[in-house]
């Protein structure tokens, strides 16, 4: 095990922003949407830069798909507005229907037309009259698009049901790219695929869209997918955007406890904040921009807690779960020795059960005592968060 | 991506798109709803007629006409007919289905089709065949015989479809819990057939109430035959109308009983993963008795009537195929069948669209009104149209339009069920995908939704067409003067004991019904899996 000195987290690559910018491709302002008496979107603001990739992530029912459908033009916002390239397409009495928005859309299951061949699907949105070379050019364009999504052009003659799930999604992407949209909307396009295929298809799709320079919005409930796919992640909860920012930032510095827990495993500990140092069962941990002083809740990611060869912070192994590449270890924390004599009782130190991760399954057995250390900064939330 | 996107194609379109325009489907939901409401109201005409006529007759007269010995006699006949025939049909239908689908019956694939085949012989043709061979047939016993042989496939088809799609894992679980083969069948399999049995039994009972020709031929009086006699003698008389009220009351009771009997338990397969193949029990020493029983059943229900019809065709010789008599009836049947099929399919579309794309209590109640009407006997629908057309729009009485309208009401569910299945194959996401690809809503609808629904719509239209080709009661009441169809011509000849003359019409109706039976058989297998 290599010991590393605690280091500060790197600066985010892109500053989180919801402010309209001159480079904004899509601008959503104060959008609300109701279905009957149920408010699905409660005032959403989002700005997406040209050529950027944004993932809207949230639990089921958070309103993320509704937001995507509003952008596509399948739904009408109750209030607020949506602009594409600075031109209002919905809201304030303006309405541009879906077929005039020139936005690419890939549905969850691809939504390939079952009565058409792969080639006919790809060519569906093409107008031969507008292509130089007419119908012959359409065939060339189909081959070009299929190659772009790493499919054999010979597949053009097949029917959708003769393709695997991953191939169907690639055809759906090729079909959407055929009209050269500036904005591509992906509605959980990888969720129906099994794990191995999902990663491969996601990489392929990201590569194609990146090379084409298309502004992309991905809706997903899969946190890992959102973090790996996009350069901007928008976390949705209860019809509102809880946080928008670069994936690293939203993962390591979530805005609140719910966002922290939604985006991945989180170790939450009661702590005492003084200046920029929080004291808890894991000792003193630096916190950037603490929200308050005194009692707070501290959030660390499991991978920030490492097993050390020696040290004052200790925990007893409760149980372990072996997952192959890593083992999660549940530990009951001991009271730090400097606090054990009862000098400071301002926080309930010791006794919490936390989860950490380690690659070596044999390092921990139930009942063993391990020494721990923390890497990086923690995030503090007010006690009532 | 090319760079010509710098000038977005929608840049100039915003103003032309119209301010404040709402997104709307090609046929706005409100338009579809209005059409569906109009159709539902139209379909309630027969029920409204019965209610109106009962109210107009006055309480005292109604009581006098309903509570009399003749009605008691008809009531007894009808109730006895149902009490004997329905259980017999359930026994034969479920028994046959179990043998075919769940045992190692030799030739089970052939038996599967042969047991559905009797449905290809209209009940009145079946009755004709039996009477032509045994002229002394009459009364309740004969009624039960002919009705059972004609209608047991109505239970067999859904039961077989359900058995073939039941998850064998449930039976395996029961066996693992220590239940033997027979106990598994009675405690696990049979309860799962509840929907198929109650649904099939309802259909049998409704057919028993509605059937005219088959019972008239063997001189067995039911409400329907009595109403027809009243109509022919007094034309729209109060007594006939009161009998129709009692008949409608019967139908409504049956519908309620069926809903109650169906229960609320879930019978569909739960969980994911591939379904295992159905288990088949060895018959051992019962193989031969089972084969003989099925042989006897199919021989009586299908083989004998077909043989008798063919014998009369042969006996009649070339003379019975006189084109001047035969062709007009065939052409009229094809014409009515085609017109009825097209109109019914078009009329069913708004209702199916609402039910699939916008399911709600509203769409369900609209659908229900159609199902109630279509469960009414053809004679009630016929009488309602006779009365309404004479009193409200006298010019249209006995016109083609009124007859087609009656066909629409009688057979709407056949088109509706198919259209619903077809529309379910064309989810709105496909429409939206087409719109996102630049196609306007109407074009998306035509190129995607309509195109994907077309095969199912055609299947539904075929079923309606074939049902019209065999319809007798409403056709007798409503067809324009001088019009002859295969069914009416067959009826007129067989009523005159011209069995040979009626035979070609019977044969043609059987030939037309064969594909309908096959379609129903295939369709029920698909539905059972959903």
Interface residues (C-beta under 8 A of the other chain):
Chain A: X72 X73 X74 X75 X76 X84 X85 X87 X88 X89 X93 X94 X95 X96 X97 X98 X99 X100 X101 X102 X103 X104 X105 X107 X108 X109 X111 X113 X114 X115 X124 X125 X127 X172 X175 X176 X177 X178 X179 X180 X181 X182 X185 X212 X213 X214
Chain B: X1 X2 X4 X5 X8 X9 X10 X11 X13 X14 X17 X18 X19 X20 X21 X22 X23 X425 X427 X429 X430 X432 X433 X434 X435 X436 X437 X438 X439 X440 X441 X444 X448 X451 X452
